[in-house]
Amino acid sequence: MRRLFGVAFVLMLAIAGATAARADEGRISLTIFKGGWIIGGSGGSGTLTFNGRRYPLSIGGLSYGLVFGGSKADLYGRVSNIRSPRDVAGVYGAVGAGAAIGVGARAIVLRNEKGAVLELSGRQVGLIADLDLSGLAIGFR
């Protein structure tokens, strides 16, 4: 009986390890321009570095809520829980608040429908205040 439980335990560990081993991570850099008055829009570009290769990205999005002004954000960070570069493409949602007058810091964590997680930080330049619901779409150029 102990031997049976031991074999079952080893099999469970092997299955869990194989599933976790398939998920990988990469580095990402984004430049996002945002502007608006109540309804805002954003667009920009970026680069995903995954397994030694670079992939150019395009960015677009909409915001609704308290948004006024314009800004440029340069964000860098890590993307995790991906199995291929295509897992990064998709729609990311966030509820956020921020402000920038001149130069300010920005940090955000986003998740898309495929489970990819972006952990980004960087600087934001411009004159903008926002308290909004945002959606950000990332695709390949």
PyMOL commands that set and color helices and strands:
alter all, ss='L'
color gray80, all
select helices_A, chain A and resi 2-22+85-88
alter helices_A, ss='H'
color red, helices_A
select strands_A, chain A and resi 24-50+53-82+90-112+117-140
alter strands_A, ss='S'
color yellow, strands_A
deselect
rebuild
show_as cartoon
